[in-house]
Amino acid sequence: MKFTELETARLRLRACRDDDFDDIFALYSDAENMKYTRNIIADADKMREALARWISCVITDPCHDFEWIVELKSTGEFIGHALAMDFAWQKEISPDLSHLEGHCETAIFILPKHQRCGYGREIKRAVLDFMFESMGCREHVSQCDERNIASQRIIESVGMKYDHSWEIPKAVDGEATGETETRRVYTMTREDWEAAR
Ligand SMILES: CC(C)(COP(=O)(O)OP(=O)(O)OC[C@H]1O[C@@H](n2cnc3c(N)ncnc32)[C@H](O)[C@@H]1OP(=O)(O)O)[C@@H](O)C(=O)NCCC(=O)NCCS
């Protein structure tokens, strides 16, 4: 399917644009806010490359990587970034990866001043519905640092099940820092999603 914009009661999830650079870089370079993720981007050139990739996903058909700017419907103000990816394209690299078809992941990043307003959960619910209703999702997997309480509350409250924990190298600008973090992995099948609705 092609790239699609989403709406929730209070939010619009729209395509990324060049003029989002300042907002998105402020979000991704905030090491304190992003401390429980592997997504810190401190280098402006790396941010430009990432934003260019996210903009190009709008014209990719089929789209396997939905990258949305999240803004308030009431004012158009930027509040964050959300994404959903499916791994169907990996079977084109190797038939051994066919088992990844229908496997979808998502992530949400919100500016500190807009946190704790319920937006994270509102986005998660909308993206979950989109993945199962429109992206052909068979299984959704979410991971978060075990210290990331906000993420865990969202993940658990939408009905995802804890599966296992694993150690993963920490990275800044995609480069390993030498540290590791423990990530909790949760899963949700289509049946779980239907039961939780
Ligand atoms: C994780 C994140 C997306 C949550 O977004 P949010 O809009 O603040 O979340 P919500 O307002 O929907 O809150 C969800 C729950 O988490 C709780 N919560 C939010 N921030 C919290 C915090 N800093 N500490 C403890 N609990 C917190 C809320 O009280 C709410 O709890 P409830 O279940 O009792 O209602 C946001 O904190 C964020 O962007 N963090 C930085 C990036 C990040 O870590 N992303 C996750 C990648 S896996």
The ligand as a Gaussian input file, in Angstrom:
#p B3LYP/6-31G(d) Opt

LIG

0 1
 C        7.422000       7.214000      25.715000
 C        6.639000       8.432000      25.272000
 C        6.348000       8.317000      23.769000
 C        5.313000       8.451000      26.059000
 O        4.510000       9.500000      25.529000
 P        3.461000      10.334000      26.410000
 O        2.613000      11.089000      25.458000
 O        4.165000      11.092000      27.459000
 O        2.623000       9.145000      27.076000
 P        1.151000       9.249000      27.679000
 O        0.874000      10.662000      28.108000
 O        0.210000       8.594000      26.734000
 O        1.303000       8.395000      29.016000
 C        1.254000       6.990000      29.060000
 C        1.470000       6.547000      30.502000
 O        2.845000       6.726000      30.862000
 C        2.952000       7.549000      32.006000
 N        4.136000       8.359000      31.853000
 C        4.392000       9.283000      30.891000
 N        5.609000       9.808000      31.076000
 C        6.121000       9.223000      32.175000
 C        7.335000       9.345000      32.882000
 N        8.285000      10.201000      32.481000
 N        7.532000       8.581000      33.981000
 C        6.590000       7.691000      34.391000
 N        5.412000       7.524000      33.754000
 C        5.172000       8.291000      32.679000
 C        1.678000       8.372000      32.005000
 O        1.379000       8.851000      33.290000
 C        0.665000       7.352000      31.513000
 O        0.360000       6.492000      32.591000
 P       -1.075000       5.809000      32.851000
 O       -0.959000       4.457000      32.205000
 O       -1.202000       5.736000      34.314000
 O       -2.118000       6.666000      32.189000
 C        7.387000       9.747000      25.613000
 O        7.714000       9.735000      26.983000
 C        8.653000       9.949000      24.792000
 O        8.589000      10.382000      23.641000
 N        9.826000       9.635000      25.402000
 C       11.112000       9.863000      24.744000
 C       11.320000       8.927000      23.541000
 C       11.053000       7.477000      23.903000
 O       11.594000       6.963000      24.881000
 N       10.238000       6.838000      23.056000
 C        9.904000       5.464000      23.218000
 C       10.736000       4.646000      22.293000
 S       10.531000       2.904000      22.640000

